[in-house]
Amino acid sequence: MGLDDPFPLEKCSGRVRGAVLAEFQGRCPTIREVASISDAQWLTVPNIGPTTLEEIRRYIGEAPAEQRLQNLPSMDDGELLSRLNRVQRELNVIATAIRARVGSANYKSEERK
C-alpha cells in the first residue's frame, strides 16, 4: 500500500471512518493526506481519541517506510496550500476555544466579587 493510495476506510471502524470522512468533507483521502495531519491535530477532531488515533496510525504505518519519509518533499503547491489552510482553521478553532474559556473564567471571577 503506497502513500498515494486511498486511505482504507473500508477496513476502519465506524468511528474512524466517520471522523476521516468528516475531516475531508466526505471524500476518501489518500494515505498521504491522512498522514499529513499530526496526532495533536487529530485529537482536536470530534470522535478522535487515543484509541481511534492509534487505529488511524496503524493503517498509515502499512505504507512502506521510504514512502512515509517522502511525505513533505514531494508535496506540490496545492497540497501545501491545503495543509496550510487546514492548520489555520485548526488554530482559529483553538484560539476561539481559548478566548471562550478565558472570557468565561473572567465572567465567573467577576460574579464572585
C-alpha positions as a Markdown table, in Angstrom:
| # | Residue | x | y | z |
|---|---|---|---|---|
| 1 | Met | 0.0 | 0.0 | 0.0 |
| 2 | Gly | 1.5 | 3.3 | -1.1 |
| 3 | Leu | 1.0 | 6.8 | 0.3 |
| 4 | Asp | -1.0 | 7.9 | -2.8 |
| 5 | Asp | -3.4 | 5.0 | -2.4 |
| 6 | Pro | -6.8 | 5.7 | -0.9 |
| 7 | Phe | -7.0 | 5.5 | 2.9 |
| 8 | Pro | -8.6 | 2.1 | 3.6 |
| 9 | Leu | -11.8 | 3.4 | 5.1 |
| 10 | Glu | -13.5 | 0.0 | 4.4 |
| 11 | Lys | -11.1 | -1.6 | 7.0 |
| 12 | Cys | -11.7 | 1.1 | 9.7 |
| 13 | Ser | -14.2 | 1.1 | 12.5 |
| 14 | Gly | -17.3 | 3.2 | 12.0 |
| 15 | Arg | -15.9 | 5.9 | 14.3 |
| 16 | Val | -12.7 | 6.3 | 12.4 |
| 17 | Arg | -14.5 | 6.2 | 9.1 |
| 18 | Gly | -16.9 | 8.9 | 10.1 |
| 19 | Ala | -14.2 | 11.1 | 11.6 |
| 20 | Val | -11.9 | 10.8 | 8.5 |
| 21 | Leu | -14.8 | 11.5 | 6.1 |
| 22 | Ala | -15.9 | 14.5 | 8.2 |
| 23 | Glu | -12.3 | 15.9 | 8.2 |
| 24 | Phe | -12.0 | 15.6 | 4.4 |
| 25 | Gln | -15.6 | 16.9 | 3.7 |
| 26 | Gly | -17.0 | 13.5 | 2.7 |
| 27 | Arg | -14.3 | 12.4 | 0.3 |
| 28 | Cys | -11.9 | 9.5 | 0.7 |
| 29 | Pro | -8.4 | 10.9 | 1.2 |
| 30 | Thr | -5.1 | 9.4 | 0.3 |
| 31 | Ile | -2.9 | 7.8 | 3.0 |
| 32 | Arg | -0.5 | 10.7 | 2.5 |
| 33 | Glu | -3.3 | 13.2 | 3.3 |
| 34 | Val | -4.2 | 11.4 | 6.4 |
| 35 | Ala | -0.6 | 11.1 | 7.4 |
| 36 | Ser | 0.0 | 14.8 | 7.0 |
| 37 | Ile | -2.3 | 15.6 | 9.9 |
| 38 | Ser | -0.4 | 15.5 | 13.2 |
| 39 | Asp | -1.5 | 13.5 | 16.2 |
| 40 | Ala | -2.3 | 16.7 | 18.1 |
| 41 | Gln | -4.5 | 17.9 | 15.2 |
| 42 | Trp | -6.3 | 14.6 | 15.0 |
| 43 | Leu | -7.1 | 14.8 | 18.7 |
| 44 | Thr | -9.0 | 18.0 | 18.1 |
| 45 | Val | -11.3 | 16.3 | 15.7 |
| 46 | Pro | -14.7 | 15.1 | 17.2 |
| 47 | Asn | -14.8 | 11.4 | 18.0 |
| 48 | Ile | -11.0 | 11.0 | 17.8 |
| 49 | Gly | -9.3 | 9.9 | 20.9 |
| 50 | Pro | -6.1 | 8.0 | 21.6 |
| 51 | Thr | -7.6 | 4.6 | 20.6 |
| 52 | Thr | -9.1 | 5.8 | 17.3 |
| 53 | Leu | -5.9 | 7.8 | 16.6 |
| 54 | Glu | -3.9 | 4.5 | 17.1 |
| 55 | Glu | -6.2 | 2.8 | 14.6 |
| 56 | Ile | -5.5 | 5.6 | 12.0 |
| 57 | Arg | -1.8 | 5.4 | 12.6 |
| 58 | Arg | -1.9 | 1.6 | 12.2 |
| 59 | Tyr | -3.2 | 2.0 | 8.6 |
| 60 | Ile | -0.7 | 4.7 | 7.8 |
| 61 | Gly | 2.1 | 2.5 | 9.1 |
| 62 | Glu | 1.3 | -0.1 | 6.5 |
| 63 | Ala | 2.8 | 2.2 | 3.8 |
| 64 | Pro | 6.5 | 1.4 | 3.1 |
| 65 | Ala | 8.8 | 3.5 | 5.4 |
| 66 | Glu | 10.6 | 5.1 | 2.5 |
| 67 | Gln | 7.3 | 6.4 | 1.1 |
| 68 | Arg | 6.3 | 7.8 | 4.5 |
| 69 | Leu | 9.6 | 9.7 | 4.7 |
| 70 | Gln | 9.0 | 11.3 | 1.3 |
| 71 | Asn | 5.8 | 12.9 | 2.6 |
| 72 | Leu | 6.8 | 16.6 | 2.7 |
| 73 | Pro | 9.4 | 17.0 | 0.0 |
| 74 | Ser | 7.0 | 15.6 | -2.7 |
| 75 | Met | 4.1 | 17.8 | -1.8 |
| 76 | Asp | 3.1 | 20.2 | -4.6 |
| 77 | Asp | 1.9 | 23.8 | -4.1 |
| 78 | Gly | -1.8 | 22.8 | -4.0 |
| 79 | Glu | -1.2 | 20.2 | -1.3 |
| 80 | Leu | 0.9 | 22.6 | 0.8 |
| 81 | Leu | -1.7 | 25.3 | 0.5 |
| 82 | Ser | -4.4 | 22.8 | 1.5 |
| 83 | Arg | -2.4 | 21.8 | 4.5 |
| 84 | Leu | -1.7 | 25.4 | 5.5 |
| 85 | Asn | -5.5 | 26.2 | 5.3 |
| 86 | Arg | -6.3 | 23.2 | 7.5 |
| 87 | Val | -3.7 | 24.2 | 10.1 |
| 88 | Gln | -5.0 | 27.8 | 10.0 |
| 89 | Arg | -8.6 | 26.6 | 10.5 |
| 90 | Glu | -7.5 | 24.4 | 13.4 |
| 91 | Leu | -5.5 | 27.3 | 15.0 |
| 92 | Asn | -8.6 | 29.5 | 14.7 |
| 93 | Val | -10.7 | 26.9 | 16.4 |
| 94 | Ile | -8.2 | 26.6 | 19.2 |
| 95 | Ala | -7.9 | 30.4 | 19.6 |
| 96 | Thr | -11.7 | 30.7 | 19.8 |
| 97 | Ala | -11.9 | 28.0 | 22.4 |
| 98 | Ile | -9.1 | 29.7 | 24.5 |
| 99 | Arg | -10.8 | 33.1 | 24.2 |
| 100 | Ala | -14.1 | 31.5 | 25.3 |
| 101 | Arg | -12.5 | 29.8 | 28.3 |
| 102 | Val | -10.7 | 33.0 | 29.4 |
| 103 | Gly | -13.8 | 35.0 | 28.9 |
| 104 | Ser | -15.8 | 32.5 | 30.9 |
| 105 | Ala | -13.2 | 32.5 | 33.7 |
| 106 | Asn | -13.2 | 36.3 | 33.8 |
| 107 | Tyr | -17.0 | 36.4 | 33.9 |
| 108 | Lys | -17.1 | 33.8 | 36.8 |
| 109 | Ser | -14.4 | 35.7 | 38.6 |
| 110 | Glu | -16.4 | 38.9 | 38.4 |
| 111 | Glu | -19.6 | 37.1 | 39.6 |
| 112 | Arg | -17.9 | 36.1 | 42.8 |
| 113 | Lys | -17.0 | 39.7 | 43.7 |
